[in-house]
Amino acid sequence: MTLKQAKTNWQDVVLICRKCQKKLGGEGFGPGGDRPLRKALRKTLKAGKGRKAKVLVMEADCFDVCPKNAVVAVRAGRRRAPMLIVPRGADMSEVRTALDLETDRPATELRAIDGG
């Protein structure tokens, strides 16, 4: 079997807990509080969708934190990345800062797993 690759523009990946999002009824974030965290964060970052996005924001299975009236988010690919518990109605610019996602800075080179 031959392995294939698909190109992406991703500079970062953010995982959002699907179960937490579902508990909030798929809303609670954004200017009107009517969007799920995934969509509100994607809009704030002006990230786009799919392979052409600068930052992939996607739902993942439960992280087993299960906060009340909040959603767990984590920036994937960082060593020892803390889980961020985002309360309903949180300011999206604060969420972006807490996840250290600044879209106007250049992408940093990823280091090899061994740190070299």
C-alpha positions in Angstrom: 0.0 0.0 0.0 1.3 3.4 -0.9 0.9 6.3 1.5 -0.2 9.6 0.1 0.0 13.1 1.4 -2.5 16.0 1.2 -1.2 19.6 1.4 -2.7 21.9 4.0 -2.1 25.6 5.0 -2.5 24.8 8.7 -0.1 26.6 11.1 -2.0 25.4 14.2 -4.7 23.0 15.3 -7.2 23.7 18.0 -9.3 20.9 19.4 -12.7 21.6 21.0 -14.5 19.1 23.1 -17.6 17.8 21.2 -19.4 16.7 24.4 -19.0 20.0 26.2 -20.2 21.9 23.1 -23.2 19.6 22.8 -24.1 20.2 26.5 -24.4 23.9 25.8 -26.8 23.3 22.9 -24.3 24.3 20.3 -24.3 28.0 21.3 -23.1 30.4 23.9 -20.2 32.1 22.1 -19.6 35.0 19.6 -21.1 38.5 19.6 -24.7 37.4 20.0 -23.9 34.3 22.0 -25.6 32.2 19.3 -22.6 30.2 18.0 -20.7 27.2 19.1 -17.2 27.8 20.3 -15.7 26.1 17.2 -17.5 28.5 14.8 -16.9 31.6 17.0 -13.2 30.9 17.3 -12.9 30.2 13.6 -14.6 33.5 12.8 -12.4 35.5 15.3 -9.2 34.0 13.8 -10.5 34.5 10.2 -9.0 31.1 9.8 -11.2 29.6 7.0 -12.3 26.0 6.7 -10.7 22.7 5.8 -7.3 22.3 4.3 -7.0 25.9 3.2 -7.5 27.3 6.8 -4.5 28.8 8.6 -5.8 27.4 11.9 -7.8 24.2 11.9 -10.5 24.4 14.6 -12.2 21.0 15.0 -14.2 19.1 17.5 -12.6 16.1 19.2 -13.9 13.4 21.6 -14.4 14.1 25.3 -11.3 15.2 27.3 -12.9 14.0 30.5 -12.8 17.4 32.2 -16.5 18.1 31.8 -16.9 21.7 33.2 -20.3 23.1 33.8 -21.4 25.9 31.4 -18.1 25.8 29.6 -16.2 24.1 26.8 -12.7 22.6 26.9 -10.3 23.7 24.2 -6.6 22.7 23.6 -4.0 23.9 21.1 -2.7 20.7 19.7 0.9 20.2 18.8 2.4 22.0 21.8 4.2 20.1 24.4 2.4 20.1 27.7 -0.3 22.3 26.3 -2.8 23.2 29.0 -6.5 22.6 28.5 -8.4 25.8 28.4 -11.8 25.9 30.1 -13.8 28.5 28.1 -17.0 29.7 30.0 -20.1 30.4 28.0 -20.0 34.0 26.7 -16.2 34.4 27.0 -14.6 37.2 25.0 -13.1 35.5 21.9 -10.0 37.8 21.8 -9.2 36.5 25.4 -9.6 33.0 24.2 -7.3 33.6 21.2 -4.7 35.1 23.5 -5.0 32.3 26.1 -4.5 29.8 23.3 -1.6 31.9 22.0 -3.1 32.1 18.6 -2.1 35.3 16.9 -2.9 35.1 13.2 -0.9 38.2 12.2 2.5 36.8 13.1 4.5 34.4 10.9 4.3 30.7 11.4 7.0 29.3 13.6 9.0 26.3 12.6 8.1 23.1 14.4 10.9 21.3 16.1 11.5 17.6 15.7 10.1 15.5 18.5 13.6 15.0 20.0 14.0 18.7 20.3 16.6 19.0 17.6 
